[in-house]
Amino acid sequence: MLSGVVRGSRGMIATSRYITGDVIHRLAGRLTAHPGKDTLAMGPQTHVKDPRVAHIRKTESPSAVVLGGVIYARTRIDVGEEITVPVDFF
């Protein structure tokens, strides 16, 4: 993964090809009970502040999912494509 600019806003761009089920990133960072612009939900009241995914966009049509603190490819993601996660997965 690589942080980059996508359509005028920041996002996460794949630097490797992923197929469905591939591990993209294992979340690591400070845990908090409160969501923030730079956090990613790991559970209903558990959020992680991981600088590597601080700019990952949330969308209704995600290319990845977060399960147990790991980001997995939900679909095939080619090099240069944006990695996104669900808007609300809890």
GUTORFI-776771 format. One record per residue: residue in three letters; x, y, z of N, C-alpha, C, O in turn. Coordinates in steps of 0.02 Angstrom, whole numbers, plus 50000, padded with zeros to 5 digits. Example, Ala and Ser with C-alpha at 12.3 -4.5 7.8 and 13.67 -1.06 7.14 Angstrom:
BEGIN
ALA,50660,49716,50390,50615,49775,50390,50660,49835,50390,50712,49834,50423
SER,50642,49888,50354,50684,49947,50357,50645,50002,50394,50670,50057,50402
end
This chain:
BEGIN
MET,50042,49941,50000,50000,50000,50000,50044,50062,50000,50101,50061,50022
LEU,50015,50115,49975,50050,50178,49972,49999,50233,49980,49947,50232,49948
SER,50013,50282,50022,49969,50339,50028,49979,50383,49967,50035,50392,49944
GLY,49925,50408,49940,49931,50449,49881,49871,50494,49872,49827,50496,49916
VAL,49868,50530,49818,49813,50574,49803,49767,50540,49753,49790,50517,49701
VAL,49703,50537,49769,49653,50505,49726,49598,50556,49714,49566,50578,49762
ARG,49586,50573,49652,49533,50620,49635,49533,50682,49679,49481,50704,49703
GLY,49591,50710,49691,49597,50771,49729,49596,50763,49805,49603,50812,49841
SER,49587,50701,49829,49589,50689,49901,49638,50633,49915,49658,50596,49869
ARG,49658,50626,49977,49707,50574,49993,49673,50506,49995,49613,50501,50007
GLY,49712,50454,49981,49685,50386,49982,49743,50336,49986,49801,50356,49991
MET,49726,50271,49984,49776,50218,49985,49777,50185,49917,49726,50163,49892
ILE,49837,50182,49887,49846,50154,49821,49885,50090,49826,49936,50086,49861
ALA,49862,50038,49791,49896,49973,49792,49963,49978,49755,49966,50001,49698
THR,50016,49954,49788,50081,49951,49755,50097,49878,49737,50149,49864,49707
SER,50051,49833,49756,50056,49762,49738,49987,49740,49714,49937,49773,49728
ARG,49984,49684,49679,49920,49656,49657,49894,49611,49713,49931,49573,49742
TYR,49828,49616,49726,49796,49574,49777,49738,49538,49745,49702,49565,49703
ILE,49727,49475,49766,49668,49439,49746,49623,49431,49808,49646,49440,49864
THR,49561,49415,49797,49513,49408,49852,49541,49364,49907,49564,49308,49895
GLY,49539,49390,49968,49563,49353,50027,49635,49368,50046,49656,49349,50101
ASP,49673,49400,50003,49742,49417,50020,49745,49466,50078,49702,49510,50084
VAL,49794,49458,50122,49806,49507,50175,49840,49568,50145,49892,49562,50112
ILE,49811,49626,50156,49840,49688,50132,49882,49721,50186,49937,49745,50173
HIS,49855,49721,50248,49891,49755,50302,49864,49731,50369,49804,49722,50378
ARG,49909,49719,50417,49889,49704,50486,49892,49770,50525,49944,49802,50529
LEU,49835,49790,50553,49831,49853,50588,49875,49853,50651,49878,49803,50687
ALA,49908,49909,50663,49950,49917,50721,49951,49991,50739,49958,50034,50695
GLY,49944,50006,50802,49944,50076,50823,49908,50084,50888,49890,50035,50922
ARG,49897,50146,50906,49864,50162,50970,49789,50148,50964,49757,50169,50915
LEU,49761,50113,51014,49689,50098,51015,49652,50153,51052,49678,50183,51099
THR,49591,50166,51030,49548,50216,51061,49475,50191,51057,49458,50152,51013
ALA,49434,50215,51102,49363,50197,51101,49323,50243,51055,49265,50229,51040
HIS,49355,50297,51033,49319,50347,50994,49345,50350,50922,49405,50351,50910
PRO,49299,50352,50873,49320,50358,50804,49347,50428,50789,49329,50476,50822
GLY,49391,50431,50740,49418,50495,50719,49432,50494,50644,49426,50442,50613
LYS,49450,50551,50617,49465,50555,50545,49524,50511,50527,49529,50488,50470
ASP,49569,50500,50574,49629,50461,50559,49630,50394,50595,49683,50365,50607
THR,49570,50367,50611,49566,50301,50641,49526,50253,50596,49490,50275,50551
LEU,49534,50189,50609,49497,50138,50573,49465,50092,50624,49499,50070,50671
ALA,49401,50077,50616,49365,50035,50664,49388,49963,50662,49396,49934,50608
MET,49399,49935,50721,49414,49863,50728,49357,49828,50762,49354,49766,50763
GLY,49311,49866,50790,49252,49841,50825,49207,49900,50840,49224,49957,50826
PRO,49148,49886,50869,49099,49940,50882,49128,49997,50924,49111,50055,50913
GLN,49170,49981,50972,49199,50033,51015,49275,50029,51018,49306,50050,51067
THR,49304,50000,50966,49377,49994,50963,49401,50021,50896,49382,49996,50843
HIS,49443,50071,50899,49470,50103,50840,49546,50106,50847,49572,50111,50902
VAL,49581,50101,50791,49654,50103,50793,49679,50163,50753,49653,50178,50699
LYS,49729,50195,50780,49761,50251,50746,49825,50223,50716,49877,50221,50749
ASP,49821,50201,50654,49877,50171,50618,49897,50218,50561,49859,50226,50514
PRO,49955,50250,50566,49976,50299,50515,49976,50271,50444,49967,50309,50397
ARG,49987,50206,50436,49989,50177,50369,49922,50178,50334,49918,50177,50272
VAL,49867,50180,50373,49801,50179,50342,49760,50242,50360,49699,50243,50352
ALA,49794,50294,50383,49760,50355,50404,49718,50386,50349,49669,50421,50363
HIS,49737,50375,50287,49702,50408,50231,49659,50360,50190,49635,50379,50136
ILE,49649,50299,50214,49608,50252,50176,49536,50278,50174,49509,50299,50225
ARG,49506,50276,50115,49438,50302,50108,49387,50248,50123,49398,50189,50111
LYS,49330,50270,50149,49273,50226,50162,49222,50237,50107,49209,50294,50088
THR,49192,50183,50083,49146,50187,50027,49092,50134,50032,49098,50086,50070
GLU,49038,50143,49994,48984,50094,49991,49004,50033,49949,48973,49980,49955
SER,49055,50040,49907,49079,49985,49864,49153,49972,49878,49195,49987,49836
PRO,49169,49944,49936,49239,49936,49956,49276,49881,49919,49246,49833,49896
SER,49341,49891,49912,49384,49839,49882,49416,49796,49935,49448,49745,49919
ALA,49408,49815,49999,49438,49778,50054,49391,49777,50114,49344,49816,50118
VAL,49404,49731,50161,49366,49727,50223,49415,49723,50281,49472,49704,50273
VAL,49390,49742,50341,49431,49738,50401,49400,49685,50446,49343,49690,50467
LEU,49439,49634,50462,49417,49579,50506,49472,49564,50556,49528,49548,50537
GLY,49456,49569,50620,49505,49551,50672,49569,49590,50669,49623,49562,50683
GLY,49566,49653,50650,49626,49694,50647,49669,49684,50585,49727,49704,50584
VAL,49640,49652,50534,49677,49639,50472,49635,49665,50414,49574,49655,50412
ILE,49667,49698,50366,49633,49720,50305,49645,49667,50252,49701,49651,50235
TYR,49589,49640,50226,49591,49588,50174,49562,49616,50109,49518,49658,50110
ALA,49587,49592,50053,49559,49610,49988,49490,49577,49982,49483,49517,49991
ARG,49440,49617,49966,49372,49592,49955,49363,49574,49882,49322,49531,49864
THR,49400,49608,49839,49398,49597,49767,49470,49597,49742,49517,49609,49780
ARG,49479,49583,49679,49545,49590,49649,49563,49664,49648,49523,49706,49628
ILE,49624,49679,49668,49648,49748,49668,49714,49748,49630,49762,49715,49651
ASP,49717,49785,49576,49777,49789,49536,49822,49846,49558,49798,49892,49592
VAL,49885,49843,49540,49932,49897,49556,49904,49963,49529,49881,49967,49472
GLY,49906,50014,49571,49881,50080,49551,49809,50092,49568,49785,50149,49565
GLU,49772,50040,49588,49702,50049,49606,49696,50070,49679,49740,50056,49720
GLU,49642,50105,49695,49631,50128,49763,49605,50071,49807,49563,50031,49786
ILE,49630,50068,49869,49606,50020,49918,49556,50058,49962,49573,50110,49991
THR,49495,50031,49968,49443,50063,50008,49412,50012,50055,49415,49952,50043
VAL,49381,50036,50109,49347,49993,50158,49275,50015,50164,49257,50070,50143
PRO,49232,49972,50193,49161,49990,50200,49150,50052,50244,49188,50066,50290
VAL,49098,50090,50227,49081,50150,50265,49063,50131,50336,49089,50160,50383
ASP,49020,50082,50344,48997,50062,50411,48994,49987,50414,48948,49956,50387
PHE,49043,49957,50447,49043,49884,50449,49028,49858,50519,49041,49800,50533
PHE,49000,49900,50563,48978,49877,50629,48910,49906,50643,48882,49893,50697
end
